Amino acid sequence: MPLEPSTAKNSDDANSSSMIRRRNYENGVALVELNRPEKRNALSQAMITELVATLRDLDKESRVRSVVLTSANNGPFSAGVDLSELVHISTAEAHSRRFLCDLTDAFASFRKPIIAAVIGFALGGGFEIALACDIIYAATNSKFGFPEITIGTIPGAGGTQRLTRAIGKQKAMEFILTGETASGSEFERLGIVNKIFPPEEVITKAVELAEKIAKMSSPIAQLAKKAVLTAEQTHLDAGMELEKSLYYATFGHADKEVGMRAFLEKRKPVFEHR
């Protein structure tokens, strides 16, 4: 039986127009929803800031033992970083702002098990958020991919590192160098997605799994998570730093602006290869 939504600043009660909605359940599970449907849950800095604050609050709440992250109103999960903001950022500004570091740091420091329930597409930064979760349940209509190269940049929130570690260099290269997407079923075959369900069942199934995990000892579950992540993250920090530097470097290339402006103007880009 669900509790009343949390009274934290990012709860439904506190701000009905919040881009991040959350509610707690009696069984120790918190449901967090990406809620910017008019922009297909594109990640603006304001939305990222809300998500980071929500994760920080949940990590401190003893009654929350596991988390499900999904999209409001049955998807899509996320179209990635909001290009209308990204198109104006220079390499120098990206470094000075430590752009996207707040997002990657929030997931890296989050101690409790977190499950992504993906409906529809999870592209670019949306895919990176899903990869940063501990488990991924996806709908039969789900699609994943990194289209950044088609707009003159590269993944910048862990995508090049986590995807390569999960599926190997060759397959990761194919996705990242072409920008092609693949279905949730294909990523299940590749070992990225844990299970596939009909869209109307994904969140329910993810909550059921979160309930099962929440029944375990919370401190032990956190230690188990840390132990598993240690295997994945050996040398990951260095890779993340390099990725961020290269990602920022793309902001200094003319083709970054060419690609992003073409996308925003709904036309195909003509890259200058510089």
C-alpha positions as CSV (number, residue, x, y, z in Angstrom):
1,M,0.0,0.0,0.0
2,P,1.6,3.3,-1.0
3,L,2.3,6.0,1.5
4,E,1.4,9.6,0.8
5,P,4.1,11.2,-1.4
6,S,7.1,12.5,0.4
7,T,7.1,16.1,1.6
8,A,10.6,16.6,0.3
9,K,11.1,19.5,-2.0
10,N,11.0,17.3,-5.1
11,S,7.8,15.5,-4.2
12,D,4.5,15.7,-6.0
13,D,2.9,17.7,-3.1
14,A,5.7,20.2,-3.0
15,N,5.7,21.1,-6.6
16,S,3.2,19.6,-9.1
17,S,5.2,21.0,-12.0
18,S,8.5,19.4,-10.8
19,M,10.6,17.8,-13.5
20,I,11.4,15.0,-11.0
21,R,8.5,13.4,-9.1
22,R,8.9,10.9,-6.3
23,R,6.8,8.9,-3.9
24,N,7.7,6.5,-1.1
25,Y,6.1,3.1,-0.4
26,E,5.7,1.3,2.9
27,N,7.9,-1.5,1.7
28,G,11.0,0.6,1.6
29,V,10.8,1.4,-2.2
30,A,10.9,4.9,-3.7
31,L,9.6,5.5,-7.2
32,V,11.3,8.4,-9.0
33,E,9.9,9.7,-12.3
34,L,11.4,11.9,-15.0
35,N,8.7,14.4,-15.7
36,R,9.4,16.7,-18.6
37,P,7.0,15.2,-21.2
38,E,6.8,18.2,-23.4
39,K,10.6,17.8,-24.1
40,R,10.5,14.0,-24.1
41,N,12.4,14.1,-20.8
42,A,15.4,15.9,-22.4
43,L,17.8,16.6,-19.5
44,S,18.1,20.3,-18.9
45,Q,20.4,21.6,-16.2
46,A,17.4,22.4,-14.0
47,M,16.1,18.8,-14.4
48,I,19.6,17.4,-13.7
49,T,19.8,19.5,-10.6
50,E,16.5,18.2,-9.3
51,L,17.5,14.6,-10.0
52,V,20.8,15.1,-8.2
53,A,19.0,16.6,-5.2
54,T,16.4,13.8,-5.2
55,L,19.1,11.1,-5.2
56,R,21.0,12.9,-2.4
57,D,17.8,13.0,-0.3
58,L,16.9,9.4,-1.0
59,D,20.4,8.2,0.0
60,K,19.9,9.8,3.4
61,E,16.4,8.5,4.1
62,S,16.6,5.3,6.2
63,R,13.1,4.2,5.3
64,V,14.1,4.0,1.6
65,R,16.1,0.9,0.9
66,S,15.8,0.6,-2.9
67,V,14.8,2.9,-5.8
68,V,13.0,2.6,-9.1
69,L,13.8,5.3,-11.7
70,T,11.4,5.6,-14.6
71,S,9.5,8.1,-16.7
72,A,6.2,9.7,-15.8
73,N,3.1,9.0,-18.0
74,N,4.5,5.8,-19.5
75,G,7.5,7.3,-21.2
76,P,9.6,7.9,-23.1
77,F,12.4,7.4,-20.7
78,S,14.7,10.3,-21.9
79,A,15.8,11.8,-25.2
80,G,19.1,12.7,-23.7
81,V,20.7,16.1,-22.8
82,D,18.7,19.1,-23.9
83,L,20.4,20.4,-27.0
84,S,18.9,23.8,-26.8
85,E,21.2,24.4,-23.8
86,L,24.1,22.3,-25.0
87,V,24.5,24.1,-28.3
88,H,25.8,27.2,-26.6
89,I,28.4,25.6,-24.3
90,S,32.1,26.1,-25.2
91,T,34.9,23.8,-24.2
92,A,36.2,26.3,-21.7
93,E,32.7,26.8,-20.2
94,A,32.2,23.0,-20.0
95,H,35.4,22.6,-18.0
96,S,34.7,25.6,-15.7
97,R,31.1,24.3,-15.0
98,R,32.3,20.6,-14.8
99,F,29.4,20.0,-17.1
100,L,27.5,16.7,-16.3
101,C,29.8,15.9,-13.4
102,D,27.0,16.6,-10.9
103,L,25.0,13.9,-12.7
104,T,27.7,11.3,-12.9
105,D,28.9,12.0,-9.3
106,A,25.3,11.6,-8.0
107,F,25.0,8.1,-9.4
108,A,28.5,7.2,-8.5
109,S,27.9,8.1,-4.8
110,F,24.4,6.7,-4.5
111,R,24.7,3.7,-2.2
112,K,21.3,2.1,-2.5
113,P,20.2,-0.3,-5.2
114,I,18.5,1.5,-8.1
115,I,16.5,-0.1,-10.9
116,A,15.8,1.7,-14.2
117,A,12.4,0.9,-15.7
118,V,12.7,2.0,-19.3
119,I,9.6,2.6,-21.5
120,G,10.1,3.9,-25.0
121,F,13.5,5.4,-26.0
122,A,16.6,6.0,-23.8
123,L,19.0,7.9,-25.9
124,G,22.3,9.6,-25.2
125,G,22.2,10.9,-21.6
126,G,19.0,8.9,-21.0
127,F,20.9,5.7,-21.9
128,E,23.7,6.8,-19.7
129,I,21.4,7.3,-16.8
130,A,20.0,3.8,-17.4
131,L,23.5,2.3,-17.5
132,A,24.4,4.1,-14.3
133,C,21.6,2.2,-12.6
134,D,22.2,-1.2,-11.1
135,I,19.5,-3.2,-13.0
136,I,17.6,-2.4,-16.1
137,Y,14.0,-3.6,-16.8
138,A,12.8,-2.5,-20.2
139,A,9.6,-2.5,-22.2
140,T,9.1,-4.3,-25.5
141,N,8.9,-0.9,-27.2
142,S,12.1,0.3,-25.7
143,K,15.1,1.5,-27.8
144,F,18.6,2.4,-26.6
145,G,21.4,4.2,-28.3
146,F,24.1,6.9,-28.4
147,P,23.2,9.3,-31.3
148,E,25.8,11.9,-30.2
149,I,28.1,11.4,-33.1
150,T,25.3,12.3,-35.6
151,I,25.2,15.8,-34.0
152,G,28.9,16.4,-33.6
153,T,29.8,15.2,-30.1
154,I,30.3,12.0,-28.1
155,P,28.7,10.5,-25.0
156,G,29.8,12.5,-21.9
157,A,28.2,11.0,-18.8
158,G,29.9,7.6,-18.8
159,G,28.5,6.0,-21.9
160,T,31.7,5.2,-23.7
161,Q,33.1,3.6,-20.6
162,R,30.1,1.7,-19.2
163,L,28.9,0.4,-22.6
164,T,32.4,-0.9,-23.5
165,R,32.8,-2.6,-20.2
166,A,29.4,-4.3,-20.6
167,I,29.4,-5.5,-24.2
168,G,33.0,-5.3,-25.3
169,K,35.0,-2.9,-27.6
170,Q,33.7,-4.0,-31.0
171,K,30.0,-3.8,-30.3
172,A,30.4,-0.6,-28.3
173,M,32.4,0.9,-31.2
174,E,29.6,0.0,-33.6
175,F,26.9,1.8,-31.6
176,I,29.0,4.8,-30.7
177,L,30.6,5.4,-34.1
178,T,27.3,5.0,-36.1
179,G,24.8,6.5,-33.6
180,E,22.5,3.5,-34.4
181,T,19.8,2.4,-31.9
182,A,18.8,-1.1,-30.9
183,S,15.7,-2.6,-29.2
184,G,15.6,-3.5,-25.6
185,S,15.4,-7.1,-26.7
186,E,18.7,-6.8,-28.5
187,F,20.3,-5.2,-25.5
188,E,18.9,-8.0,-23.3
189,R,20.7,-10.4,-25.6
190,L,23.9,-8.3,-25.2
191,G,23.6,-8.4,-21.4
192,I,22.7,-4.7,-20.8
193,V,19.0,-5.2,-20.1
194,N,18.0,-7.7,-17.4
195,K,14.4,-8.4,-18.5
196,I,11.8,-7.3,-21.0
197,F,8.1,-6.8,-20.3
198,P,5.1,-5.3,-22.0
199,P,5.1,-1.5,-21.5
200,E,2.2,-1.6,-19.0
201,E,4.0,-4.1,-16.8
202,V,7.5,-2.7,-16.7
203,I,7.1,-0.4,-13.7
204,T,5.1,-2.9,-11.7
205,K,7.8,-5.6,-12.3
206,A,10.6,-3.2,-11.4
207,V,8.8,-2.2,-8.1
208,E,8.3,-5.9,-7.3
209,L,12.0,-6.5,-7.8
210,A,12.8,-3.4,-5.7
211,E,10.5,-4.7,-3.0
212,K,12.4,-8.0,-3.0
213,I,15.7,-6.2,-2.6
214,A,14.3,-3.9,0.1
215,K,13.5,-7.0,2.1
216,M,17.2,-7.7,2.4
217,S,19.5,-6.0,5.0
218,S,19.9,-2.5,3.7
219,P,23.5,-2.1,4.8
220,I,24.4,-5.5,3.5
221,A,22.7,-4.7,0.1
222,Q,24.7,-1.5,0.0
223,L,28.0,-3.4,0.6
224,A,27.0,-6.0,-2.0
225,K,26.4,-3.2,-4.5
226,K,29.7,-1.6,-3.7
227,A,31.5,-4.9,-4.1
228,V,30.0,-5.5,-7.5
229,L,30.7,-2.0,-8.7
230,T,34.4,-2.3,-7.5
231,A,34.8,-4.9,-10.2
232,E,33.3,-2.7,-12.9
233,Q,35.0,0.5,-11.8
234,T,38.6,-0.7,-11.7
235,H,40.3,2.0,-13.8
236,L,36.8,3.5,-14.6
237,D,37.6,6.8,-12.9
238,A,40.5,7.4,-15.2
239,G,38.4,6.5,-18.2
240,M,35.6,8.9,-17.0
241,E,38.1,11.7,-16.7
242,L,39.4,11.1,-20.2
243,E,35.9,10.8,-21.6
244,K,34.9,14.1,-20.0
245,S,37.9,15.9,-21.5
246,L,37.2,14.5,-25.0
247,Y,33.5,15.3,-24.6
248,Y,34.3,18.9,-23.7
249,A,36.8,19.0,-26.6
250,T,33.9,18.4,-29.1
251,F,32.4,21.7,-28.0
252,G,35.3,23.5,-29.7
253,H,34.7,21.9,-33.1
254,A,32.6,23.6,-35.7
255,D,30.7,20.4,-36.4
256,K,29.3,20.4,-32.9
257,E,27.3,23.5,-33.7
258,V,26.5,22.4,-37.2
259,G,25.1,19.1,-35.9
260,M,23.1,20.6,-33.1
261,R,21.7,23.5,-35.0
262,A,20.6,21.2,-37.7
263,F,18.8,19.0,-35.2
264,L,17.1,22.0,-33.6
265,E,16.0,23.3,-37.0
266,K,14.8,19.8,-38.0
267,R,17.1,19.3,-41.0
268,K,20.0,17.0,-41.8
269,P,23.5,18.3,-40.9
270,V,26.1,19.0,-43.5
271,F,29.3,18.4,-41.5
272,E,32.4,20.5,-42.2
273,H,34.7,17.8,-40.7
274,R,36.5,20.4,-38.5
